[in-house]
Amino acid sequence: MKRTFIVALLACAALTSQAEEKLQIIELGAPDGGRRTALPPTTSKATADEAKDFIKRLDATVERGNAQIRSEQINAIEKRKQAQDLAALKNEGEKFGVLFTPFHKCNEAATNAASSWQGLIFNDIRQWENGMNGYEDGRNACLQALNEVNPTN
């Protein structure tokens, strides 16, 4: 019992001592080795045109996945390719920020679309439904933000 407690205490101490190191971001090619202690800014420099293009590609990818599901002849390679495409869009969506940016809902739409596909792959109906609902909500909010920025579109 004492050993378990001591090991747990040492593990916690090790984790907290490395917390600052984990928050550092390394930029390769910077003259000082690229170490910064601050997190990247949460402001998004993404434009309305980028958001519009992104949401079109996301919609097309989601629709391609839905078509695969409806065909009932989806194979493992197609499932994996769809998961990779959604993961790539999810990563790309990070440029829109997470909060307090005009198009952060575009990022949420991509995250939820990827989550819903994972739920489908793992037969988790709740994850799939939550992901699809979140995707649709995020998509609609992203389009609304686009309309607010460019009302002529």
N, C-alpha and C positions, 0 to 999 in steps of 0.2 A: 504494500500500500504506500509506504514512504517512497519507494523507488518510482512508482507510477506518478506520484504527486511531484516529485523532484524533476522527473523527465518532462512532465507537462509544463511545469514552471519554467524550465530551461527552454522548451520549445516556444513558449509565449515570449520569453525575453529575446530569443533569436529572431522571431518574426517582427517584433516591434523595432528592433535595431536595424532591420533591413527595410523598414517601411519608407524611409527617406530615399534610399537607393532605388526602390521600385518606382517612385514618383518622378525620378529624373528621366528626361527624354534625351536620347542620344541622336545628334544630327551628324551624320558622317560628312567629312569634308570641312567641318568648321575648324578654324585655326586653334581654338582652345580645347580641341577634342570633342567639341560639340555638346558639352554637358550644360543643361539648364535645370534649375531646380523647380521652376514654375511649370504648371500644366499649360497646354496650349490654350490660346484664347478661345472663348466660346462664341465669338462673333463669326458669322458666316459671310463669306464674300461671294457666295454663289449668286448668280444672276437669275432673273426670271426665265430667260431663255434656257439656261442650264436645267432649271427645275422642270420646265415644260418638256424638254427632251428626255430628262430622266424619268418622269412619270409616264411618258409614252412608252419608253423601253420597258419599264416595270410592268405596265399594263399588258404589253405584248408577251412578256415572259410568263406572267400569271395566266394569261389566256392560253398560251401554249401548254402549260401544265394542266389546265382544266380540260383541254382537248385530249390530252393523254389519258386523263382519268375517264373521260366519257367514252373513249375508244375501247376501254377494258382490255387492251392488248399491250399494256405498258410493260416494258422489261426493265431489268435492273440497271442497265446502262443508261436508258432514258431517264430513269428516276435520279440517278447520280448526276447526270448532266444538268438536269433541272435544278437540283440542289446546289450545284456549283454556280450556275448562272444566278440564282437568287442570292447566294452568299456574296458573289462579286458585286451585285447591285446593292446589297446591304452595306458592304464596305465602302462602296462609292457614295452611298447616301450619307455617310458620316460628314461629308463636306457641307451639308446643310445644317449642321449643328443639332444639338439635342433640346435646347430650350432657348427662349428669348431671341430667336432668329426668325426671319420671315417665313422660311420654308422648312422649319424643323419637322413639320408633319410629313414631308416627303421622306425624310429619314425614317420616321416611325412606320410609314406605310411599307417601306422596304424590309424593315426588321420584322414586321408582322407577317408579311408575305413569306419570308424565309421560315419563320416559325410555323406557319400553317403547313408548309410543305413537309417540314420535319415531323409534324404531328401526323400527317398522312402516311409518311414512310413507316413510322413506328406504330401505326394503328391507334393513335391517341386522338379520339374523336373530339375531346374537349379542347386539346391544344389546336387542332385543326380549325374548329369553329371559332375559338377565341382569336386565332391568327387571322382568319378570313374577315371576321368582323372588324378587327383592328386595322387590317389592310384597307378595307372599304372606308372606314372612318378617316384614316390617315390620308388616303387618296383624295377623298372629298374635301378635307380640310386643306390639303396642298393645292388643289384646284381653286378653292375659295381664296387662298392667299395669292395665287397667281392673278385671279380676277381683281383683287384689291390693289395689287401692284400695277397691273396693266388692264384697266377696265375695258379697253377696246377689244381684247381677245375673246 
